[in-house]
Amino acid sequence: MPREKVKFALRISPETQQLVKDLYPRDNCQSQNEFIEKAIRFYAGHVSAKDSADFLPPVFAATLKGIVQDSENRTARLLFKLAVEVSIMMNVLASELEINESDLEKLRNRCVREVKRTNGNITFREAMRYQKGVD
């Protein structure tokens, strides 16, 4: 059984009316009236809220927090695995190469500059070209 509705005059600008006409189908509303009613309820909730935390449902905030935490954990695990692989590679190279401290420090400084310049987008090809004196 449909709820009783109250009819009253409403004056809005032509731009606002066009906005309603354009957007009500995108919100899956059956009519412009339904869209305006939903908009009023939404805005009333916003105005009556003490702060944004009261306005957003707690489950929404908890869901976002969980998504961020999962992403953070996944990133930390991947960074750990990457650090292990880099450590293996450095130890293998260090066991086979003879490089003095001065050259190593120069290379470290160059690599820091290169990583900053490229935002970490370094390729093996670029390193090989540099080492062969092509760059």
Secondary structure, 3 states (H helix, E strand, C coil): CCCCCCCCCCCCCHHHHHHHHHHCCCCCCCCHHHHHHHHHHHHHHHHHCCCHHHHCCHHHHHHHHHHHHHHHHHHHHHHHHHHHHHHHHHHHHHHHCCCCHHHHHHHHHHHHHHHHHHCCCCCHHHHHHHHCCCC
